[in-house]
Amino acid sequence: MDLENQSIIKAKEENKKYFAELLPNGDSKKQLLARSRYLLYKSREKWTESQNERANDL
């Protein structure tokens, strides 16, 4: 997450637009980590399809 944050800051300083590398499910690495934390609160049987995909990506 720090690497992506640094890249965003650097792009802003250079007046460029930052485009994150997307994973096969359409999330950036930062989004994957942020959205995957909810996996810890649910049992595996109650995961949605997208949560199951995120768990596999991790």
C-alpha positions as CSV (number, residue, x, y, z in Angstrom):
1,M,0.0,0.0,0.0
2,D,2.9,2.4,0.8
3,L,4.4,1.8,-2.7
4,E,1.1,2.7,-4.4
5,N,0.6,5.8,-2.1
6,Q,4.1,7.0,-3.0
7,S,3.4,6.5,-6.7
8,I,0.2,8.5,-6.4
9,I,2.1,11.3,-4.7
10,K,4.8,11.3,-7.3
11,A,2.3,11.5,-10.1
12,K,0.6,14.4,-8.5
13,E,3.9,16.2,-8.1
14,E,4.6,15.7,-11.8
15,N,1.1,16.8,-12.8
16,K,0.4,13.3,-14.2
17,K,-2.5,11.0,-13.7
18,Y,-1.7,7.8,-11.8
19,F,-3.1,4.5,-13.1
20,A,-2.8,1.6,-10.7
21,E,-2.0,-1.9,-11.9
22,L,-5.2,-3.9,-11.9
23,L,-5.5,-7.5,-10.9
24,P,-7.7,-10.0,-12.8
25,N,-10.7,-9.2,-10.6
26,G,-10.4,-5.5,-11.4
27,D,-9.0,-4.4,-8.1
28,S,-5.7,-2.7,-7.5
29,K,-3.4,-4.2,-4.9
30,K,-4.4,-1.4,-2.5
31,Q,-8.1,-2.1,-3.1
32,L,-7.6,-5.9,-2.7
33,L,-6.1,-5.4,0.7
34,A,-8.7,-2.9,1.9
35,R,-11.6,-5.0,0.7
36,S,-10.2,-8.3,1.9
37,R,-10.2,-7.3,5.6
38,Y,-13.9,-8.2,5.8
39,L,-13.0,-11.8,5.0
40,L,-11.7,-12.0,8.6
41,Y,-15.2,-11.2,10.0
42,K,-17.1,-13.9,8.2
43,S,-16.8,-17.7,8.1
44,R,-15.7,-19.0,4.7
45,E,-19.1,-20.5,4.1
46,K,-20.7,-17.0,4.2
47,W,-18.3,-15.4,1.7
48,T,-19.7,-13.9,-1.5
49,E,-18.3,-14.9,-4.8
50,S,-16.2,-11.7,-5.0
51,Q,-14.9,-12.3,-1.5
52,N,-13.9,-15.8,-2.5
53,E,-12.1,-14.5,-5.5
54,R,-10.2,-12.0,-3.4
55,A,-9.2,-14.7,-0.9
56,N,-7.8,-16.7,-3.8
57,D,-5.9,-13.7,-5.1
58,L,-4.3,-13.1,-1.8
